[in-house]
């Protein structure tokens, strides 16, 4: 099941896409939070592809949008680094940069 949601993160509108266990029962959810300058993705998605196409992106682990906002960045694309995203920032902090 696919769910989309518009989130208000510190006054910035963020489009969230949540795909429930795309690999079937027992698999993690696939999550993406899309902002004007880039996106936050869960570990299910590929940072190498983001780099290959020049996207500003970062990877944060979690099973919900709330997790992505609260948990730390694990990896950042080259373009994301150029904008100031750093490993260890929270998703909410990243929204300030990408919003």
C-alpha positions as CSV (number, residue, x, y, z in Angstrom):
1,X,0.0,0.0,0.0
2,X,1.3,3.5,-0.9
3,X,0.5,6.5,1.2
4,X,1.4,10.1,0.5
5,X,1.2,12.8,3.1
6,X,2.1,16.5,3.3
7,X,4.0,17.2,6.5
8,X,4.7,20.6,8.1
9,X,8.2,20.5,9.4
10,X,9.1,23.8,11.2
11,X,7.0,25.7,8.7
12,X,8.3,23.9,5.6
13,X,6.0,21.7,3.6
14,X,7.4,18.2,2.9
15,X,5.8,15.6,0.7
16,X,6.2,12.1,2.3
17,X,5.8,8.9,0.4
18,X,5.4,5.7,2.4
19,X,5.3,2.3,0.7
20,X,4.3,-0.4,3.2
21,X,6.7,-3.4,3.2
22,X,7.3,-3.5,-0.6
23,X,9.1,-6.8,-0.4
24,X,6.2,-8.4,1.5
25,X,5.5,-9.2,5.1
26,X,8.6,-8.9,7.3
27,X,10.3,-6.4,5.0
28,X,11.0,-2.8,6.0
29,X,8.9,0.1,4.8
30,X,10.2,2.3,1.9
31,X,10.1,6.0,2.8
32,X,11.0,9.2,1.0
33,X,10.5,12.8,2.1
34,X,10.6,15.2,-0.9
35,X,11.6,18.9,-0.5
36,X,12.3,21.6,-3.1
37,X,16.1,21.1,-3.1
38,X,16.3,17.3,-2.6
39,X,15.1,14.4,-0.5
40,X,15.5,12.3,2.5
41,X,15.4,8.5,1.9
42,X,15.4,5.4,4.0
43,X,18.1,2.9,3.7
44,X,16.0,0.8,1.3
45,X,16.9,3.2,-1.5
46,X,20.2,3.7,-3.2
47,X,22.5,6.7,-2.5
48,X,24.8,5.7,-5.4
49,X,21.9,6.4,-7.8
50,X,21.3,9.8,-6.2
51,X,25.0,10.6,-6.8
52,X,24.9,9.4,-10.4
53,X,22.1,11.7,-11.3
54,X,23.3,14.7,-9.2
55,X,20.6,14.7,-6.6
56,X,20.9,16.3,-3.1
57,X,19.9,13.4,-0.9
58,X,20.6,11.7,2.4
59,X,19.9,8.3,4.0
60,X,18.2,8.1,7.4
61,X,17.0,4.9,9.0
62,X,13.5,4.5,10.3
63,X,10.1,3.0,9.8
64,X,8.0,6.2,9.8
65,X,8.2,9.8,8.8
66,X,8.6,10.7,12.5
67,X,11.7,8.4,12.6
68,X,13.2,10.1,9.6
69,X,12.8,13.5,11.2
70,X,14.3,12.4,14.6
71,X,17.0,10.0,13.6
72,X,20.5,11.0,12.4
73,X,21.8,11.1,8.8
74,X,23.8,8.0,8.0
75,X,25.1,8.9,4.5
76,X,24.9,12.0,2.2
77,X,25.2,12.4,-1.6
78,X,27.9,14.7,-3.0
79,X,25.3,17.4,-3.9
80,X,23.8,17.1,-0.4
81,X,27.2,17.7,1.2
82,X,27.6,20.8,-1.0
83,X,24.4,22.2,0.5
84,X,25.6,21.6,4.0
85,X,24.0,18.2,5.0
86,X,26.3,16.3,7.4
87,X,26.3,12.8,8.8
88,X,24.7,13.0,12.3
89,X,22.2,15.8,11.6
90,X,18.6,14.9,12.2
91,X,16.0,14.7,9.4
92,X,14.4,17.9,10.8
93,X,17.7,19.7,10.4
94,X,18.0,18.5,6.9
95,X,14.5,19.8,6.1
96,X,15.8,23.3,7.0
97,X,18.5,22.9,4.4
98,X,16.5,21.3,1.6
99,X,13.3,23.3,2.2
